[in-house]
Amino acid sequence: MNWLASKAAKTYAETKQLTFVVQDNCTIHKSKLVQQQWPKWQAQGLFVLFLPPYCSELNPIEGQWHQLKTHELAGRMFEYEDELAEAIVDGMIDRSQRGQYDLDRFILNFT
C-alpha cells in the first residue's frame, strides 16, 4: 500500500485526482498497523474504502476470480504452488490484454 500511496501522491500532484482503493473486511486490511498508515496515505491522496461485511456482488475481485477459475484455470491440475501462481499471473495478464485494461503487479512482503 505504501507503493500505491506513492503512486497516488504522484497522480494527485499532477492531476489533483484522488485514488480510492476498495477492500473487503479481511483483518489484515484493518489491522492497527494499517490503521496507523491511513492518515499518511490520505495526505498522499490515497483513500481506503471498505465493502459491507460480506457482499461478494459488490467486490469486483470476486467476478475476476470466477472468470479466472472458469476460463484460464478450468480443468488444470497443479503439482506445485508456484505452478498455480504462475498460471494465475498468466491468466490475469491474458485477461487484461483481451479486455484492454491496465494491470499492475506488485509483491507483498509481510516480513
C-alpha positions in Angstrom: 0.0 0.0 0.0 2.9 2.4 0.6 3.9 1.8 -3.1 0.4 2.6 -4.1 0.3 5.6 -1.9 3.4 6.9 -3.6 1.8 6.4 -7.0 -1.3 8.2 -5.7 0.8 11.1 -4.5 2.3 11.5 -7.9 -1.2 11.3 -9.6 -2.6 13.8 -7.1 0.4 16.2 -7.7 -0.1 16.0 -11.5 -3.9 15.9 -11.8 -5.4 16.7 -8.4 -7.2 13.4 -8.7 -7.6 11.2 -5.6 -7.0 7.5 -5.6 -9.5 5.2 -3.9 -8.9 1.5 -3.0 -11.9 -0.6 -2.2 -11.1 -3.5 0.1 -13.0 -6.3 1.8 -13.0 -6.6 5.5 -10.1 -9.0 5.9 -8.5 -8.5 9.3 -5.1 -7.5 7.7 -6.8 -4.7 5.9 -8.0 -3.1 9.2 -5.1 -4.1 11.5 -3.8 -1.5 13.9 -0.6 -1.2 11.9 -2.6 -0.5 8.8 -4.9 2.0 10.5 -1.9 3.9 11.7 -1.0 4.4 8.0 -4.4 5.8 6.9 -3.6 9.5 7.7 -0.3 9.3 5.9 -1.9 7.7 2.8 -4.7 10.2 2.8 -2.2 13.0 2.9 -0.7 11.4 -0.3 -4.2 11.3 -2.0 -4.9 7.6 -1.3 -8.2 6.7 0.5 -9.2 3.2 1.6 -12.9 2.3 1.4 -14.5 -0.9 2.7 -17.2 -3.1 1.4 -20.1 -4.1 3.6 -19.1 -7.2 5.8 -19.8 -9.8 3.1 -21.0 -8.6 -0.2 -19.4 -10.6 -3.0 -21.6 -9.0 -5.6 -20.0 -5.6 -4.8 -16.5 -6.9 -4.7 -15.1 -6.8 -8.3 -12.3 -9.2 -7.5 -14.9 -12.0 -6.9 -16.0 -11.7 -10.6 -12.4 -11.7 -11.7 -11.6 -14.8 -9.7 -14.7 -16.5 -11.1 -13.6 -15.7 -14.7 -10.0 -16.9 -14.0 -11.2 -20.2 -12.5 -13.8 -20.7 -15.2 -11.7 -19.8 -18.3 -8.0 -19.8 -17.5 -7.7 -22.5 -14.8 -10.6 -24.8 -15.5 -9.6 -28.5 -15.8 -6.0 -27.8 -15.0 -4.1 -29.6 -12.2 -1.0 -28.1 -10.5 1.5 -30.2 -8.7 3.3 -27.2 -7.1 2.1 -23.9 -5.7 4.4 -21.9 -7.9 2.8 -23.5 -11.0 -0.6 -22.4 -9.8 0.7 -18.9 -9.0 2.3 -18.6 -12.5 -1.0 -19.8 -14.1 -2.9 -17.1 -12.2 -0.5 -14.4 -13.2 -0.5 -15.5 -16.8 -4.3 -15.7 -16.8 -4.6 -12.1 -15.3 -2.2 -10.8 -18.0 -4.2 -12.5 -20.8 -7.5 -11.1 -19.4 -6.0 -7.6 -19.1 -4.7 -7.7 -22.7 -8.0 -9.1 -24.1 -10.0 -6.5 -22.1 -7.6 -3.7 -22.9 -7.1 -2.6 -19.3 -4.1 -1.9 -17.3 -2.8 -4.4 -14.9 -0.3 -3.5 -12.1 1.6 -6.3 -10.3 3.2 -5.8 -7.0 4.6 -8.3 -4.5 3.6 -8.1 -0.9 6.3 -8.5 1.7 4.9 -9.4 5.1 8.2 -9.7 6.9 
